[in-house]
């Protein structure tokens, strides 16, 4: 069943794309209903979760080769929300969020309760829990933060329905207050500039009096955690403000040489 899904999803997304594509076009609008229409046209079983078709190509799998072949060298097709049950393929400048392999790794004493580690049901949930229990947002941003809500589902003008993995509020030593949306990806899922854009838009709409600092978290190899602070530039591109890599270890695995190294960089 797992092997059949990508093929079925590819057929659906190809059909929708081809219906709206013309050479030179940069935006192709479509609706959720077109997924149903494409399944009927192709005479294939409709997925139980229509949203998973889009999620698959936004965060997990590449678009079909026939779609990739229409991309200019410096641009790529993204799938973005455009309103309630409305979406669009948008040709955008290549803009990826991926860990820099040349960054150092900072060791942090692991404060994750063992019962949490033992019973986590998914990579994403495990990552969010480790970030929360080890106060990695506080350490990364240098402010005091509090988890406000997990999996915030809401609608945002211009994007439609969205979901933010976790939302924090924070305060610094000057009293400035922050709203901090966090997107988390584990396993083979990839961090997305599309989700960062909608998270930032959501915070601007729902929490206009708070300063937004958007965070992305990614599991790396050896259970390392990459954290990114992202911002939206005036040209519409999502850029990385800061990136750090952390490794949660037993306290006795942090050597004096590690501590001395951290002191020198403080």
Backbone as JSON, one array per atom type, in Angstrom:
{
  "sequence": "XXXXXXXXXXXXXXXXXXXXXXXXXXXXXXXXXXXXXXXXXXXXXXXXXXXXXXXXXXXXXXXXXXXXXXXXXXXXXXXXXXXXXXXXXXXXXXXXXXXXXXXXXXXXXXXXXXXXXXXXXXXXXXXXXXXXXXXXXXXXXXXXXXXXXXXXXXXXXXXXXXXXXXXXXXXXXXXXXXXXXXXXXXXXXXXXXXXXXXXXXXXXXXXXXXXXXXXXXXXXXXXXXXXXXXXXXXXXXXXXXXXXXXXXXXXXXXXXXXXXXXXXXX",
  "N": [[0.83, -1.2, 0.0], [1.96, 1.23, 0.75], [3.79, 1.72, -1.31], [2.13, 2.13, -3.48], [0.78, 4.52, -3.05], [2.38, 6.96, -3.57], [2.5, 6.8, -6.42], [-0.2, 6.99, -7.12], [-0.8, 9.49, -6.04], [0.96, 11.04, -7.58], [-0.17, 10.77, -10.13], [-2.61, 12.11, -9.75], [-1.78, 14.75, -9.08], [-0.33, 15.44, -11.33], [-2.33, 15.46, -13.3], [-3.95, 17.6, -12.46], [-2.12, 19.71, -12.63], [-1.4, 19.72, -15.39], [-3.79, 20.44, -16.54], [-4.01, 23.16, -16.04], [-1.66, 24.27, -16.92], [0.35, 26.37, -19.0], [2.86, 27.33, -21.28], [5.19, 29.6, -19.97], [3.57, 30.51, -17.96], [3.19, 31.4, -14.49], [1.68, 31.02, -12.25], [-0.7, 28.71, -11.19], [-3.86, 28.32, -10.42], [-5.93, 26.17, -8.37], [-8.5, 23.98, -7.07], [-9.6, 22.18, -4.12], [-11.61, 20.48, -4.87], [-10.88, 19.73, -7.4], [-9.14, 17.65, -7.07], [-10.8, 15.52, -6.48], [-12.18, 15.45, -8.93], [-10.08, 14.78, -10.66], [-9.45, 12.21, -9.78], [-11.77, 10.86, -10.5], [-11.66, 11.18, -13.26], [-9.36, 9.72, -13.89], [-10.14, 7.31, -13.04], [-9.41, 6.14, -10.58], [-9.0, 5.12, -7.17], [-10.2, 7.35, -4.76], [-8.2, 9.16, -2.48], [-8.54, 8.79, 1.08], [-7.87, 10.91, 2.72], [-7.8, 13.88, 1.42], [-6.15, 16.06, 1.75], [-3.67, 14.95, 2.22], [-2.56, 14.39, -0.21], [-1.6, 16.84, -1.16], [0.05, 17.54, 0.98], [2.0, 15.6, 0.78], [3.56, 16.38, -1.46], [4.39, 18.85, -0.71], [6.0, 18.61, 1.51], [7.25, 16.1, 1.61], [7.73, 14.42, -0.71], [9.25, 14.73, -4.01], [7.88, 16.69, -6.72], [6.18, 15.23, -9.58], [8.21, 14.14, -12.36], [7.46, 15.16, -14.84], [6.37, 17.61, -14.2], [8.52, 18.87, -12.95], [10.17, 19.16, -15.14], [9.26, 21.41, -16.41], [10.29, 23.53, -15.08], [12.27, 26.52, -14.85], [15.89, 26.94, -14.6], [16.58, 28.36, -12.24], [14.34, 28.37, -10.69], [11.46, 26.94, -8.98], [8.52, 24.87, -8.74], [6.09, 25.52, -6.32], [3.57, 24.45, -4.0], [1.0, 26.27, -2.76], [-1.28, 27.49, -0.23], [-4.27, 29.27, -1.04], [-6.56, 30.29, -0.06], [-9.74, 29.32, 1.41], [-9.98, 25.97, 0.85], [-8.71, 26.46, -1.51], [-5.96, 26.53, -3.75], [-2.64, 26.91, -5.18], [-0.29, 26.3, -7.75], [2.85, 27.71, -7.69], [5.42, 29.38, -9.31], [8.54, 29.84, -8.07], [11.54, 31.46, -6.84], [14.25, 29.33, -6.13], [14.46, 28.24, -2.87], [15.43, 26.92, -0.19], [15.18, 25.2, 2.99], [17.52, 23.79, 4.8], [19.73, 21.86, 6.88], [22.98, 23.18, 7.59], [25.83, 21.46, 6.88], [28.31, 22.1, 7.86], [28.25, 23.37, 10.29], [29.04, 23.59, 13.8], [28.24, 21.26, 16.47], [26.33, 21.64, 19.36], [26.46, 20.45, 22.61], [23.92, 19.53, 24.84], [22.7, 19.03, 28.13], [20.54, 16.33, 28.48], [17.23, 16.71, 29.21], [14.89, 15.41, 28.78], [12.09, 13.66, 29.92], [12.29, 10.17, 30.61], [10.03, 8.58, 30.23], [8.63, 9.96, 28.32], [10.33, 9.79, 26.09], [10.18, 7.06, 25.72], [7.56, 6.6, 24.91], [6.83, 8.17, 22.74], [5.04, 8.77, 19.76], [5.58, 9.52, 17.14], [8.06, 10.87, 14.88], [7.85, 13.65, 14.6], [6.32, 14.41, 16.86], [8.04, 13.51, 18.87], [10.23, 15.17, 18.41], [9.14, 17.75, 18.91], [8.56, 17.42, 21.62], [11.13, 17.02, 22.74], [12.33, 19.47, 22.14], [10.71, 21.1, 23.7], [10.92, 20.13, 26.43], [13.62, 20.45, 26.89], [13.99, 23.1, 26.7], [14.87, 24.34, 24.37], [14.11, 26.37, 22.64], [14.27, 28.64, 24.25], [17.05, 28.61, 24.79], [18.1, 28.87, 22.22], [17.03, 31.33, 21.23], [17.58, 33.05, 23.31], [15.75, 34.1, 25.1], [12.96, 34.03, 27.46], [10.56, 31.54, 27.15], [7.24, 30.15, 26.63], [5.19, 27.36, 26.1], [2.34, 27.74, 24.2], [0.3, 26.56, 22.62], [-0.34, 23.41, 21.04], [-0.39, 22.21, 17.68], [-1.99, 24.25, 16.31], [-4.82, 24.99, 14.64], [-6.18, 26.98, 12.18], [-7.62, 29.63, 10.18], [-6.21, 31.68, 7.66], [-6.06, 34.76, 6.04], [-5.75, 34.72, 2.58], [-4.38, 32.36, 2.59], [-5.98, 30.33, 3.52], [-7.01, 27.4, 5.35], [-4.71, 26.54, 7.87], [-2.11, 24.84, 9.72], [-0.2, 25.1, 12.6], [2.6, 23.65, 14.05], [3.48, 24.0, 16.75], [2.98, 26.64, 19.09], [4.66, 29.2, 20.73], [4.87, 31.65, 23.35], [6.83, 34.47, 24.32], [9.22, 36.38, 26.3], [11.56, 39.01, 26.71], [14.47, 40.38, 28.48], [13.98, 43.07, 28.48], [11.32, 43.32, 28.48], [9.99, 43.06, 26.11], [7.6, 41.38, 24.14], [6.95, 38.24, 22.53], [5.73, 36.24, 19.78], [5.94, 32.94, 18.81], [6.01, 30.85, 16.28], [6.39, 27.4, 15.62], [7.64, 25.08, 13.39], [8.01, 21.63, 12.84], [9.95, 18.93, 11.7], [10.51, 15.54, 11.08], [12.13, 12.38, 10.35], [11.76, 11.57, 6.94], [10.49, 13.84, 6.1], [10.51, 17.26, 4.95], [11.62, 20.55, 5.8], [9.75, 23.49, 5.05], [9.56, 26.42, 3.07], [7.11, 27.37, 2.4], [5.4, 26.69, 4.54], [6.62, 28.21, 6.52], [6.09, 30.81, 5.6], [3.26, 30.9, 5.82], [2.97, 30.54, 8.56], [4.17, 32.86, 9.59], [2.48, 34.79, 8.46], [0.11, 34.09, 9.75], [0.7, 34.74, 12.43], [1.05, 37.51, 12.22], [-1.54, 38.25, 11.64], [-3.14, 37.15, 13.73], [-1.83, 37.77, 16.11], [-1.04, 40.62, 16.34], [0.18, 42.46, 18.06], [2.43, 41.34, 19.08], [5.89, 40.47, 18.67], [6.94, 38.59, 15.96], [8.82, 35.64, 15.78], [9.87, 33.31, 13.84], [10.34, 29.82, 13.97], [12.03, 26.91, 12.83], [12.37, 23.41, 13.17], [14.42, 20.55, 12.87], [15.04, 17.1, 12.78], [18.25, 15.7, 12.63], [20.97, 13.57, 11.52], [22.12, 11.04, 13.86], [20.44, 11.81, 15.9], [20.67, 14.51, 16.28], [19.56, 17.94, 16.56], [18.47, 20.45, 14.5], [17.98, 23.89, 14.62], [16.32, 26.66, 13.25], [15.99, 30.16, 12.84], [13.7, 32.05, 11.11], [12.87, 34.54, 8.64], [10.69, 36.73, 6.78], [11.47, 38.28, 3.89], [11.34, 41.46, 2.09], [11.15, 40.88, -0.59], [9.61, 38.68, -0.68], [10.8, 36.26, -0.14], [11.75, 33.62, 2.05], [14.15, 33.81, 4.54], [17.08, 32.66, 6.29], [17.76, 33.61, 9.54], [19.25, 32.78, 11.74], [21.02, 29.82, 12.67], [21.39, 26.84, 14.48], [22.88, 23.86, 15.8], [22.01, 21.19, 17.9], [22.78, 18.67, 20.32], [21.37, 16.32, 22.35], [22.47, 14.98, 25.29], [23.56, 12.67, 27.93], [24.53, 14.23, 31.01], [27.12, 13.57, 31.86], [28.48, 13.17, 29.56], [29.37, 15.49, 28.57], [32.26, 16.97, 28.18], [35.07, 18.56, 29.92], [36.57, 19.89, 28.04], [34.64, 20.48, 26.13], [33.04, 22.32, 27.54], [34.91, 24.38, 27.93], [35.34, 25.12, 25.29], [32.8, 26.13, 24.63], [32.71, 28.31, 26.38], [34.65, 29.99, 25.3], [33.38, 30.82, 23.0], [31.29, 32.24, 23.91]],
  "CA": [[0.0, 0.0, 0.0], [2.84, 2.39, 0.85], [4.42, 1.95, -2.6], [1.14, 2.55, -4.45], [0.3, 5.86, -2.79], [3.06, 8.01, -4.33], [2.1, 6.7, -7.82], [-1.56, 7.52, -7.22], [-0.7, 10.92, -5.8], [1.61, 11.64, -8.74], [-1.14, 10.83, -11.22], [-3.58, 13.15, -9.44], [-1.2, 16.08, -9.13], [0.02, 15.69, -12.75], [-3.56, 15.78, -14.02], [-4.36, 18.95, -12.08], [-1.13, 20.65, -13.16], [-1.48, 19.78, -16.86], [-5.04, 21.12, -16.93], [-3.85, 24.61, -15.97], [-0.33, 24.75, -17.35], [0.7, 26.88, -20.32], [4.25, 27.79, -21.28], [5.35, 30.99, -19.54], [2.71, 30.81, -16.82], [3.91, 31.3, -13.22], [0.73, 30.66, -11.2], [-1.79, 27.86, -11.65], [-4.8, 28.1, -9.31], [-6.79, 24.99, -8.43], [-9.32, 23.8, -5.87], [-9.6, 20.83, -3.55], [-12.57, 19.69, -5.64], [-10.23, 19.2, -8.6], [-8.53, 16.36, -6.72], [-11.89, 14.56, -6.68], [-12.44, 15.37, -10.36], [-8.97, 14.07, -11.28], [-9.58, 10.79, -9.43], [-12.85, 10.32, -11.33], [-11.17, 11.15, -14.63], [-8.37, 8.66, -14.01], [-10.78, 6.07, -12.58], [-8.62, 5.57, -9.48], [-9.62, 5.28, -5.85], [-9.95, 8.65, -4.15], [-7.59, 9.04, -1.15], [-9.44, 9.14, 2.19], [-7.47, 12.24, 3.18], [-7.4, 14.65, 0.24], [-5.05, 16.96, 2.12], [-2.39, 14.25, 2.22], [-2.0, 14.49, -1.57], [-0.84, 18.08, -1.23], [1.1, 17.47, 2.0], [3.06, 14.74, 0.27], [4.45, 17.09, -2.38], [4.9, 20.07, -0.08], [6.97, 18.34, 2.57], [7.8, 14.75, 1.69], [8.19, 13.86, -1.98], [9.38, 15.68, -5.11], [6.8, 16.68, -7.7], [6.46, 14.33, -10.71], [9.25, 14.63, -13.27], [6.84, 15.95, -15.92], [6.2, 18.98, -13.69], [9.87, 19.41, -12.75], [10.75, 19.47, -16.46], [8.8, 22.74, -16.86], [10.91, 24.55, -14.24], [13.53, 27.14, -15.24], [17.0, 26.48, -13.77], [16.67, 29.05, -10.96], [13.02, 28.44, -10.04], [10.79, 25.66, -8.74], [7.09, 24.95, -8.45], [5.63, 25.3, -4.96], [2.13, 24.39, -3.82], [0.66, 27.15, -1.65], [-2.68, 27.76, 0.02], [-4.7, 30.55, -1.6], [-7.88, 30.57, 0.5], [-10.41, 28.12, 1.91], [-10.06, 24.92, -0.18], [-8.1, 26.98, -2.73], [-4.51, 26.35, -3.77], [-2.03, 27.3, -6.44], [1.11, 26.06, -8.07], [3.5, 29.0, -7.91], [6.82, 29.27, -9.7], [9.26, 30.73, -7.17], [12.98, 31.3, -6.77], [14.64, 28.21, -5.27], [14.65, 28.8, -1.54], [15.27, 25.74, 0.65], [15.63, 25.22, 4.38], [18.18, 22.52, 5.1], [20.86, 22.07, 7.8], [24.33, 23.4, 7.08], [26.65, 20.36, 7.43], [29.58, 22.6, 8.38], [28.08, 23.98, 11.61], [29.39, 22.79, 14.97], [27.13, 20.75, 17.27], [26.4, 22.04, 20.76], [25.92, 19.42, 23.5], [23.01, 20.02, 25.87], [22.27, 17.94, 29.02], [19.21, 15.89, 28.08], [16.24, 16.8, 30.29], [13.65, 14.77, 28.35], [11.69, 12.53, 30.78], [12.44, 8.9, 29.91], [8.73, 8.05, 29.84], [8.28, 10.64, 27.07], [11.15, 9.17, 25.05], [9.75, 5.68, 25.51], [6.19, 6.48, 24.41], [6.56, 9.07, 21.62], [4.4, 8.01, 18.68], [6.05, 9.93, 15.81], [9.26, 11.69, 14.89], [7.48, 15.05, 14.81], [5.94, 14.59, 18.25], [9.25, 13.34, 19.67], [11.03, 16.37, 18.24], [8.5, 18.84, 19.65], [8.72, 17.16, 23.06], [12.53, 17.27, 23.11], [12.52, 20.92, 22.1], [9.98, 21.72, 24.82], [11.45, 19.76, 27.74], [15.0, 20.93, 27.03], [13.93, 24.56, 26.57], [15.77, 24.7, 23.28], [13.71, 27.66, 22.08], [14.88, 29.64, 25.14], [18.49, 28.6, 24.59], [18.37, 29.33, 20.86], [16.68, 32.73, 21.05], [18.07, 33.86, 24.41], [14.63, 34.71, 25.81], [12.14, 33.07, 28.19], [9.39, 31.21, 26.35], [6.25, 29.24, 27.2], [4.36, 26.74, 25.08], [0.97, 28.24, 24.25], [-0.65, 25.6, 22.05], [0.13, 22.48, 20.02], [-1.22, 21.98, 16.5], [-2.97, 25.32, 16.15], [-5.5, 25.0, 13.35], [-6.93, 28.21, 12.0], [-7.62, 30.11, 8.8], [-5.45, 32.92, 7.45], [-6.43, 35.41, 4.79], [-4.81, 34.49, 1.49], [-3.8, 31.02, 2.69], [-6.98, 29.34, 3.88], [-6.76, 26.7, 6.6], [-3.33, 26.16, 8.12], [-1.84, 24.25, 11.03], [1.13, 25.36, 13.13], [2.92, 22.51, 14.9], [3.43, 24.46, 18.14], [3.12, 28.08, 19.23], [5.18, 29.67, 22.0], [4.96, 33.08, 23.62], [8.1, 34.72, 25.0], [9.5, 37.72, 26.79], [12.99, 39.2, 26.94], [14.79, 41.12, 29.71], [13.48, 44.44, 28.36], [9.86, 43.28, 28.54], [9.42, 42.86, 24.77], [6.88, 40.11, 24.06], [7.11, 37.58, 21.24], [4.95, 35.08, 19.4], [6.95, 32.09, 18.17], [5.49, 29.64, 15.64], [7.42, 26.38, 15.42], [7.34, 23.93, 12.53], [8.93, 20.54, 13.16], [9.95, 17.85, 10.72], [11.39, 14.41, 11.38], [12.12, 11.34, 9.32], [12.08, 12.03, 5.59], [9.8, 15.1, 5.81], [11.42, 18.37, 4.77], [11.16, 21.87, 6.18], [9.22, 24.17, 3.88], [9.4, 27.87, 3.11], [5.67, 27.63, 2.3], [4.84, 26.67, 5.89], [7.16, 29.36, 7.25], [5.34, 31.98, 5.15], [1.92, 30.91, 6.38], [3.11, 30.73, 10.02], [4.44, 34.29, 9.82], [1.25, 35.5, 8.13], [-0.85, 33.81, 10.81], [1.06, 35.5, 13.63], [0.78, 38.91, 11.94], [-2.98, 38.44, 11.65], [-3.78, 36.77, 15.0], [-1.11, 38.34, 17.26], [-0.37, 41.79, 15.76], [0.91, 43.26, 19.06], [3.62, 40.61, 19.49], [6.94, 40.33, 17.66], [7.01, 37.21, 15.48], [10.12, 35.02, 15.51], [9.49, 31.99, 13.33], [11.35, 28.78, 14.2], [11.88, 25.59, 12.22], [13.19, 22.39, 13.83], [14.6, 19.38, 12.02], [15.91, 16.03, 13.23], [19.37, 15.37, 11.75], [21.53, 12.27, 11.84], [22.58, 10.87, 15.24], [19.46, 12.47, 16.78], [20.93, 15.94, 16.45], [18.42, 18.79, 16.27], [18.81, 21.73, 13.89], [16.99, 24.94, 14.8], [16.47, 27.82, 12.37], [15.09, 31.3, 12.94], [13.42, 32.47, 9.74], [12.13, 35.79, 8.47], [10.17, 36.96, 5.44], [12.05, 39.49, 3.32], [10.43, 42.27, 1.29], [10.99, 40.26, -1.9], [8.75, 37.52, -0.53], [11.58, 35.06, 0.13], [12.03, 33.28, 3.44], [15.59, 33.75, 4.73], [17.54, 32.18, 7.6], [18.39, 34.62, 10.4], [20.2, 32.09, 12.61], [20.92, 28.36, 12.65], [22.22, 26.17, 15.47], [22.68, 22.42, 15.91], [22.11, 20.74, 19.28], [22.75, 17.23, 20.57], [20.97, 16.06, 23.73], [23.31, 13.89, 25.8], [23.69, 12.63, 29.39], [25.42, 15.29, 31.48], [28.51, 13.12, 32.0], [29.1, 13.1, 28.25], [29.85, 16.82, 28.22], [33.6, 17.02, 28.75], [35.6, 19.87, 30.26], [37.0, 20.54, 26.8], [33.43, 21.03, 25.52], [32.66, 23.52, 28.3], [35.89, 25.41, 27.63], [35.08, 25.57, 23.93], [31.6, 26.96, 24.66], [33.05, 29.57, 27.06], [35.39, 30.84, 24.37], [32.5, 31.38, 21.97], [30.19, 32.98, 24.55]],
  "C": [[0.87, 1.25, 0.0], [3.44, 2.73, -0.51], [3.42, 2.47, -3.63], [0.75, 4.01, -4.28], [1.04, 6.95, -3.58], [2.67, 7.99, -5.8], [0.7, 7.29, -8.03], [-1.55, 9.03, -7.03], [-0.07, 11.64, -6.98], [0.63, 11.8, -9.9], [-2.15, 11.95, -11.0], [-2.98, 14.54, -9.62], [-0.78, 16.44, -10.56], [-1.21, 16.12, -13.53], [-4.01, 17.2, -13.73], [-3.42, 19.98, -12.69], [-1.29, 20.82, -14.67], [-2.74, 20.53, -17.32], [-4.86, 22.64, -16.95], [-2.58, 25.16, -16.55], [-0.3, 25.22, -18.8], [2.1, 27.43, -20.23], [4.31, 29.27, -20.92], [4.51, 31.37, -18.34], [3.48, 30.61, -15.52], [3.0, 30.94, -12.05], [-0.4, 29.84, -11.81], [-2.74, 27.63, -10.48], [-5.58, 26.81, -9.5], [-7.51, 24.85, -7.1], [-9.19, 22.37, -5.35], [-10.53, 19.92, -4.34], [-11.93, 19.08, -6.88], [-9.49, 17.89, -8.33], [-9.56, 15.25, -6.93], [-12.16, 14.35, -8.17], [-11.35, 14.56, -11.07], [-9.05, 12.57, -11.01], [-10.68, 10.14, -10.28], [-12.41, 10.18, -12.77], [-10.23, 9.98, -14.87], [-8.91, 7.3, -13.6], [-9.91, 5.35, -11.55], [-9.31, 5.89, -8.16], [-9.22, 6.62, -5.24], [-9.31, 8.46, -2.78], [-8.59, 9.47, -0.06], [-9.15, 10.54, 2.69], [-6.96, 13.04, 1.98], [-6.21, 15.55, 0.52], [-3.7, 16.29, 2.06], [-1.75, 14.26, 0.83], [-1.11, 15.72, -1.66], [0.31, 18.07, -0.22], [2.29, 16.67, 1.48], [4.06, 15.5, -0.58], [4.98, 18.4, -1.79], [6.05, 19.77, 0.87], [7.71, 17.01, 2.46], [8.43, 14.26, 0.39], [8.35, 14.95, -3.04], [8.15, 15.61, -6.01], [7.17, 15.73, -8.84], [7.44, 14.97, -11.7], [8.66, 15.49, -14.39], [6.61, 17.39, -15.5], [7.56, 19.63, -13.5], [10.5, 19.83, -14.07], [10.32, 20.84, -16.97], [9.46, 23.87, -16.08], [12.12, 25.18, -14.91], [14.62, 26.72, -14.26], [16.98, 27.1, -12.37], [15.34, 29.12, -10.22], [12.45, 27.04, -9.86], [9.33, 25.89, -8.46], [6.84, 24.64, -6.98], [4.12, 25.18, -4.97], [1.79, 25.2, -2.58], [-0.85, 27.21, -1.48], [-3.05, 29.13, -0.52], [-6.07, 30.97, -1.08], [-8.5, 29.27, 0.96], [-10.63, 27.14, 0.76], [-9.53, 25.39, -1.53], [-6.59, 26.87, -2.64], [-3.97, 26.89, -5.08], [-0.62, 26.72, -6.55], [1.72, 27.43, -8.33], [4.97, 28.78, -8.22], [7.62, 30.31, -8.92], [10.75, 30.47, -7.24], [13.32, 30.19, -5.78], [15.07, 28.75, -3.91], [14.41, 27.69, -0.53], [15.74, 26.0, 2.08], [16.24, 23.85, 4.67], [19.4, 22.79, 5.98], [22.19, 22.25, 7.08], [25.25, 22.34, 7.69], [27.94, 20.84, 8.07], [29.47, 23.27, 9.75], [28.5, 23.02, 12.72], [28.12, 22.3, 15.66], [27.36, 21.09, 18.73], [25.74, 20.97, 21.62], [25.1, 20.08, 24.61], [22.64, 18.85, 26.78], [20.8, 17.58, 28.76], [18.26, 15.86, 29.27], [14.91, 16.15, 29.9], [13.29, 13.64, 29.31], [11.74, 11.22, 30.0], [11.09, 8.33, 29.46], [8.24, 8.7, 28.55], [9.03, 10.01, 25.9], [10.63, 7.79, 24.7], [8.4, 5.56, 24.81], [5.86, 7.43, 23.27], [6.09, 8.26, 20.42], [4.92, 8.38, 17.29], [7.3, 10.78, 15.95], [8.92, 13.14, 15.21], [7.13, 15.3, 16.27], [7.15, 14.44, 19.18], [10.11, 14.59, 19.59], [10.45, 17.54, 19.02], [8.67, 18.67, 21.15], [10.15, 17.45, 23.51], [12.84, 18.76, 23.12], [11.9, 21.58, 23.32], [10.64, 21.41, 26.16], [12.88, 20.24, 27.96], [15.13, 22.44, 26.83], [14.87, 25.06, 25.48], [15.39, 26.02, 22.62], [14.32, 28.79, 22.91], [16.38, 29.77, 24.87], [18.85, 29.22, 23.24], [18.15, 30.83, 20.71], [17.21, 33.64, 22.16], [16.99, 34.63, 25.12], [13.88, 33.63, 26.57], [10.86, 32.82, 27.41], [8.5, 30.19, 27.06], [5.42, 28.67, 26.05], [2.91, 27.17, 25.25], [-0.02, 27.21, 23.75], [0.05, 24.71, 21.03], [-0.88, 22.42, 18.88], [-2.37, 22.99, 16.42], [-3.54, 25.28, 14.75], [-6.36, 26.24, 13.25], [-6.94, 28.56, 10.53], [-6.91, 31.45, 8.74], [-5.81, 33.48, 6.09], [-5.35, 35.19, 3.74], [-4.18, 33.12, 1.5], [-4.85, 29.95, 2.92], [-6.65, 28.69, 5.2], [-5.3, 26.3, 6.7], [-3.24, 25.47, 9.47], [-0.4, 24.55, 11.42], [1.44, 24.28, 14.16], [2.89, 22.87, 16.38], [3.65, 25.97, 18.16], [3.6, 28.4, 20.64], [4.94, 31.18, 22.11], [6.25, 33.29, 24.42], [8.24, 36.16, 25.43], [11.0, 37.84, 27.03], [13.21, 40.08, 28.16], [14.32, 42.57, 29.66], [11.96, 44.5, 28.43], [9.2, 43.12, 27.19], [8.81, 41.47, 24.68], [6.89, 39.57, 22.63], [6.07, 36.49, 21.04], [5.85, 34.24, 18.5], [6.29, 30.84, 17.58], [6.63, 28.68, 15.36], [6.9, 25.32, 14.45], [8.42, 22.89, 12.77], [8.81, 19.44, 12.12], [10.95, 16.78, 11.14], [11.33, 13.41, 10.26], [12.53, 11.9, 7.97], [11.36, 13.32, 5.22], [10.8, 16.24, 5.79], [10.79, 19.67, 5.25], [10.78, 22.65, 4.93], [9.14, 25.67, 4.08], [7.92, 28.24, 3.03], [5.05, 27.67, 3.69], [5.35, 27.84, 6.7], [6.4, 30.62, 6.89], [3.97, 32.05, 5.82], [1.95, 31.08, 7.9], [3.31, 32.21, 10.35], [3.19, 35.12, 9.53], [0.2, 35.32, 9.21], [-0.56, 34.67, 12.04], [0.8, 36.99, 13.44], [-0.71, 39.22, 12.04], [-3.59, 38.22, 13.03], [-3.13, 37.45, 16.21], [-0.34, 39.59, 16.82], [0.45, 42.61, 16.77], [2.2, 42.58, 19.53], [4.61, 40.51, 18.34], [7.04, 38.87, 17.26], [8.45, 36.8, 15.23], [9.85, 33.57, 15.12], [10.64, 31.0, 13.44], [11.0, 27.52, 13.41], [12.84, 24.63, 12.91], [13.23, 21.15, 12.97], [15.49, 18.35, 12.73], [17.0, 15.8, 12.18], [19.84, 13.96, 12.08], [22.01, 12.24, 13.29], [21.72, 11.63, 16.24], [19.81, 13.92, 17.08], [19.7, 16.73, 16.01], [18.94, 20.11, 15.69], [17.66, 22.7, 14.14], [17.33, 26.11, 13.89], [15.52, 28.92, 12.84], [14.95, 31.87, 11.54], [12.68, 33.8, 9.72], [11.69, 35.9, 7.02], [10.68, 38.3, 4.95], [11.03, 40.21, 2.44], [10.21, 41.69, -0.11], [10.15, 38.99, -1.86], [9.47, 36.22, -0.26], [11.77, 34.87, 1.63], [13.54, 33.1, 3.59], [15.92, 33.27, 6.15], [18.25, 33.29, 8.34], [19.51, 33.98, 11.21], [19.97, 30.59, 12.5], [21.88, 27.8, 13.7], [21.87, 24.68, 15.47], [22.93, 21.98, 17.35], [22.08, 19.21, 19.34], [22.45, 17.01, 22.04], [21.69, 14.83, 24.23], [23.22, 13.83, 27.31], [24.74, 13.64, 29.84], [26.88, 14.86, 31.55], [29.22, 12.96, 30.66], [29.53, 14.47, 27.73], [31.18, 17.02, 28.93], [34.01, 18.45, 29.1], [36.04, 20.62, 29.01], [35.81, 21.14, 26.05], [33.05, 22.34, 26.2], [33.61, 24.67, 27.99], [35.66, 26.0, 26.23], [33.86, 26.49, 23.89], [31.88, 28.32, 25.31], [33.76, 30.53, 26.12], [34.51, 31.5, 23.33], [31.38, 32.23, 22.57], [30.36, 34.48, 24.38]]
}
